[in-house]
């Protein structure tokens, strides 16, 4: 599969603390104060994009959501990264 994986891409963001849960292939994403936003706001903004990016957000009040890359096609991880850049610029 060409391109970088989701865990590699979100690791580029110093305001996210990410770890890959290998058993479930999810990226554990903790939004820190450096981002200038909350996990809830970021999850809502990702979902509201023209091409929605859905997260597993039942822990957003704790500053945490999961990106689930299992349904991404090649190149879509880069689209998620660009969305994160756009929303936190």
RODO-2510 file (C-alpha; in nm, 4 decimals, decimal comma):
residues 89
     n   res          X          Y          Z
     1     x     0,0000     0,0000     0,0000
     2     x     0,1632     0,3281    -0,1072
     3     x     0,1927     0,6280     0,1205
     4     x     0,2322     0,6500     0,4931
     5     x     0,0014     0,4925     0,7446
     6     x    -0,2285     0,6845     0,9763
     7     x    -0,0066     0,6423     1,2843
     8     x     0,2940     0,7813     1,0942
     9     x     0,0956     1,0766     0,9679
    10     x    -0,0635     1,1843     1,2939
    11     x     0,2754     1,1492     1,4644
    12     x     0,3771     1,4601     1,2644
    13     x     0,1531     1,6714     1,4878
    14     x     0,3404     1,7632     1,8060
    15     x     0,0148     1,8585     1,9802
    16     x    -0,1288     1,5083     1,9437
    17     x    -0,0233     1,2189     2,1608
    18     x    -0,0870     0,9133     1,9474
    19     x    -0,0358     0,5435     1,9832
    20     x    -0,1445     0,2615     1,7586
    21     x    -0,3615    -0,0007     1,9215
    22     x    -0,2368    -0,2878     1,7112
    23     x    -0,5060    -0,5334     1,8131
    24     x    -0,7785    -0,3032     1,6881
    25     x    -0,5797    -0,1010     1,4308
    26     x    -0,6946     0,2305     1,5782
    27     x    -0,4913     0,5413     1,6410
    28     x    -0,5412     0,6636     1,9967
    29     x    -0,5461     1,0449     1,9579
    30     x    -0,5121     1,2720     2,2595
    31     x    -0,5573     1,6408     2,1840
    32     x    -0,3300     1,8594     2,3954
    33     x    -0,3650     2,2270     2,4875
    34     x    -0,1091     2,3205     2,2180
    35     x    -0,3686     2,2501     1,9485
    36     x    -0,5793     2,5478     2,0539
    37     x    -0,8943     2,3345     2,0410
    38     x    -1,0596     2,0527     2,2307
    39     x    -1,1001     1,6928     2,1260
    40     x    -1,4769     1,7470     2,1024
    41     x    -1,4415     2,0539     1,8775
    42     x    -1,1869     1,8813     1,6559
    43     x    -1,4005     1,5664     1,6215
    44     x    -1,7064     1,7779     1,5325
    45     x    -1,5104     1,9830     1,2779
    46     x    -1,3725     1,6667     1,1137
    47     x    -1,7260     1,5259     1,0837
    48     x    -1,8565     1,8528     0,9344
    49     x    -1,6114     1,8570     0,6410
    50     x    -1,7414     1,8119     0,2832
    51     x    -1,5868     1,4618     0,2968
    52     x    -1,6638     1,3786     0,6605
    53     x    -1,3932     1,2195     0,8706
    54     x    -1,5615     1,0215     1,1435
    55     x    -1,3837     0,9384     1,4671
    56     x    -1,4674     0,7185     1,7603
    57     x    -1,5442     1,0011     1,9981
    58     x    -1,7071     0,8606     2,3085
    59     x    -1,4114     0,9873     2,5174
    60     x    -1,3843     1,3426     2,3755
    61     x    -1,4629     1,4953     2,7148
    62     x    -1,1392     1,3365     2,8348
    63     x    -0,9454     1,4913     2,5423
    64     x    -0,9350     1,1665     2,3478
    65     x    -1,0705     1,0165     2,0288
    66     x    -0,9721     0,7327     1,7993
    67     x    -0,8965     0,7449     1,4300
    68     x    -0,9867     0,4117     1,2766
    69     x    -0,7849     0,3642     0,9569
    70     x    -0,9240     0,0213     0,8681
    71     x    -1,1511     0,1627     0,5961
    72     x    -0,9045     0,4093     0,4439
    73     x    -0,7941     0,3705     0,0871
    74     x    -0,4407     0,4567    -0,0292
    75     x    -0,3801     0,8296     0,0028
    76     x    -0,6711     0,8959     0,2380
    77     x    -0,4483     0,9071     0,5458
    78     x    -0,2808     1,2103     0,3897
    79     x    -0,6253     1,3687     0,3477
    80     x    -0,6898     1,3177     0,7187
    81     x    -0,3544     1,4796     0,7980
    82     x    -0,4374     1,7785     0,5779
    83     x    -0,7744     1,8143     0,7501
    84     x    -0,6005     1,8198     1,0882
    85     x    -0,3608     2,0862     0,9587
    86     x    -0,6451     2,2958     0,8194
    87     x    -0,8473     2,2780     1,1396
    88     x    -0,5613     2,3657     1,3728
    89     x    -0,3795     2,6280     1,1658
***
